[in-house]
Structures are given as C-alpha cells and as structure tokens.
Amino acid sequence: MVFVTDFLRQPNQPQDPPELNLPNNAAQPLLEIGPRKLYGNAAARKLWS
C-alpha cells in the first residue's frame, strides 16, 4: 500500500501539515516529485528498495 501526500493542502498553514493524513509509521518518502511525496507501508518499502 502506498500513500501520496495531498496536493491540495495549504503548505504555509500550521494546521495543515504535510503528514496530516499519513499513518504513524510512514517513515521517509519513497519518492518526491515537487510538493508531492510518495510514502509506503512496510511491505511497499521492502519491495521498493
């Protein structure tokens, strides 16, 4: 399973942090493209590396 950060978020608002909707164990992003970041769960991180 992978998680993509919300591209509609407001980056300068403290009540809207980039990690707002990510699971607690998201770790570092697997991929970053501009403001979007791709995160994966443990299985996705294992397959990604």
C-alpha positions as CSV (number, residue, x, y, z in Angstrom):
1,M,0.0,0.0,0.0
2,V,1.3,3.5,-0.8
3,F,0.2,6.9,0.4
4,V,0.6,10.1,-1.6
5,T,0.6,13.5,0.2
6,D,-2.4,15.7,-0.6
7,F,-1.6,18.1,-3.4
8,L,-4.5,20.4,-2.4
9,R,-3.1,21.1,1.0
10,Q,-2.0,24.6,2.1
11,P,1.7,24.4,2.6
12,N,2.0,27.6,4.7
13,Q,-0.7,26.8,7.2
14,P,0.4,25.2,10.5
15,Q,-2.9,23.4,10.9
16,D,-2.4,21.6,7.6
17,P,1.0,19.9,7.9
18,P,2.2,17.6,5.1
19,E,2.0,14.5,7.3
20,L,-1.6,15.2,8.5
21,N,-3.2,12.1,6.9
22,L,-0.3,9.7,6.9
23,P,-0.1,6.7,9.2
24,N,2.2,6.9,12.2
25,N,4.9,4.6,10.7
26,A,5.1,6.2,7.3
27,A,8.9,6.7,7.6
28,Q,10.7,8.7,4.9
29,P,9.1,9.2,1.5
30,L,10.0,6.7,-1.2
31,L,9.8,9.3,-3.9
32,E,9.4,13.1,-4.1
33,I,8.1,15.0,-7.1
34,G,7.7,18.7,-6.4
35,P,5.3,19.1,-3.5
36,R,4.1,15.5,-3.7
37,K,5.7,12.8,-1.7
38,L,5.1,9.1,-2.0
39,Y,5.1,7.0,1.2
40,G,4.7,3.3,1.6
41,N,3.8,0.8,4.3
42,A,6.4,-1.7,5.5
43,A,5.7,-4.1,2.6
44,A,5.9,-1.4,0.0
45,R,9.2,-0.1,1.5
46,K,10.7,-3.6,1.4
47,L,9.8,-4.1,-2.3
48,W,10.9,-0.5,-3.2
49,S,14.5,-1.0,-2.1
